[in-house]
């Protein structure tokens, strides 16, 4: 059970700090300058964590094993980060901006699961999408 819970707790905790940090970013700093510092920090931490967790200890060998997904993930993460910076700079409240984005994402991912991964969508999930849509309308009024 703990193997199912700890990753969710990590994502929730990290996401809370993520949104606090993004909302608190100075408005006068260029978003991409800030992201450069952010990803330099990520790079250093990732290298440290690689050596701390890998029995292989050969970073270049491991890097040679990556495929297109690492590059698309990199593009996606930069777009995601810039999107969140833009959300908060546009004036969204931290309590609403992330909620609207994540509810919308959850609804989109239901269809991604259906179309790309042949997952099934239950009646409960369809009703859930309707409830989410109603919630989005209520939040944005």
N, C-alpha and C positions, 0 to 999 in steps of 0.2 A: 504494500500500500504506500509506504514512504517513497518508493521509487516513482510513483505517480504524482505524489504531492509536492516533493521538493522542487522539481523543475517549474511548476506553476508558481510556487512561492517566490522563486528566483526571478521569474519573468515579471510578476506583479511588483516585487520590491524594486527591481532594476527599472521598470517602467515608471514607477512613481518618481524615482530620482531623475530619470530621463526627462520627464515632463516638467519637473521643478527646474532643472537646469536649463532646459530649452526656453521655458517661459521667462527665466531670469537673465537670459543672455542680453548683454547691452544692445540697445537698438541701433547704436551708431557704428558698431563693428560690422564689417562686411561678413555676410553669412558664410562665404566660402573660406575666408581667412580663419574664422572660428572653426569651421569644419576641418580645415587643415590641421589645426592644433588638436582637435578632437581625434582625428584619425592617426596622427602621430602618436598620441597617447595610446590608442587602440593597437597600433603596430607594436609598440614597445611592450605593452602588456601581453599581447598575443605571443610574441617571441618568448617572453619569460615563461608564460604558461605552457608553451610547447615544450620547452626544455624541462619544466617541472613535471609534466605529465607523460612525456613520451619515452619509451624504452629505446626507440630508434636513435634519437639525438642527432639526426642528420636532417636539418631543416630543408636543405636544397633537394635532397632525395624525396622528401614528402611533398615539397612544392611541385616537383616534376610529375606528381600523380594527379594534380588537380585538372579539372576539365572546365568547360564553358560556364558551369554553374557558379564557380567562384567569381568570375568576372561579372556575370549578370547580377549576382548578389551584391557585389561592390557598387554597381550602377544603381541598383534598387535602394541600397542603404543610403547613398548620397541623396537620391531623389526623396526618399522618406524623410531624412533629416532636414533637408531644405524645405520640404513641405510643412513640417511641423514648425520650423522657425517662421515660415511665412504665415502659418495659421495664427501664431501668437502675435506676430507683428501686425497682423491685420486687425487685431483687437479681440480675438476669441478669449474667453475666460478659460483658465486651465481646467475647470470642472466641466466645461461643455465641449471645447475643441477636440480633445482626445476622445471623449465619449462619442461624439458624432462620427469622427473618423473611424473609430473601432467598431461601432455598430454597423456602419456602412461596409467596412471591410468584412465583417462576419457574414453579412448578407451576400456580398460578392463571392466570398470563398465557398459558400454553399453551392453556387452555380459552377465555380471552378472545379469543385470536387465532383459534381455531377458530370460535367463535360470532359474533363481531362482524366479523371481517375475512376470514372464509372461508379462513383458512390451513389447511393440512393438518397432521395430526399423524402422524408416522411411527412405525413399530414401535420404532425406536431411542429416540424421545422417550417412548413409553409405558414402555419398560424404564427409561429415565432417571427418570421419575416414581416408579417402584417403588424404584429405588436411592435416590432422594431421601427417600422415605417411610421406608425402612429406616434411612437416615442420621439422620433426625430422631428416630426411636425410639432409636437408639444414643446420640445426643447428650443426650437428655433422661432417660437412665437413670442 
